[in-house]
C-alpha cells in the first residue's frame, strides 16, 4: 500500500489543536475563521468560503502579477474560487508547522501539497502522460490571514518558496495517495 501524500484533514489539524487550547476570545474567533475557511475550501463550499471573508477582501500572491491569483474585492475573490473549484485542484494538504495568532492576523507556514488533475495541467500548457490522473504540486508556503475587527479575513497574502509546478509532470499520484475529507463539524469560537 502506498503512503497517503495528500490528506486534506491535516490542513486544519494544527489550527484545531491551537483552538482547543486557546482561551483568549479574540484569538479563538480568528482561529475559527481560518478553520472555517480551510474546511469550506476542502469541500468546494463557495458560500462557506465567502462567509469567512470581509467585504474589503484582497488577496496577494506575492511573486506573480497574474490578476486571477491576486483578486481584489468580493466579486473577484468569488471568481477566483469558482475557477479554483472548477479546476479540480481542491484536493490539497497544507502541512502547517508554524502557526502564529494575534488579534489582527493569523500566520500559517508549512508545505503545500495539491493533487492537480492532468486535464487542468494540460490546460495550463503542461504536458502530462495521463489527463485523467492527478499530479503532485509541492512547495513551501507562508500565508498571512489579516483579520478585520469583526473576525473576518481581509484576504490571504501568500509567499511561496519554490515553483510547485516545476517538474510536476513527473510526479503522478496514485489514487491511494490522496485521502478524502472526513466528516466533522467546524468549530466556532465561543
Buried (B, 14 or more C-beta within 10 A) or exposed (E): EEEEBBBBBBBBBBBBEBBEEBEEEBBBBBBBBBBBBBBBBBBBBBEBBBEBBBEEBBBBBEEEEEEEBBBBEBEBBBBBBEEBBEBBBBBBBBBBEEBEBEEEBBBBBBBBBBBBBBBBBEEEEBEBEEEEBBBBBBBBBBBBBBBBEEBBBBBBBBBBEEEBBEEBBEBBBEEEBBBEBEEEEBBEBE
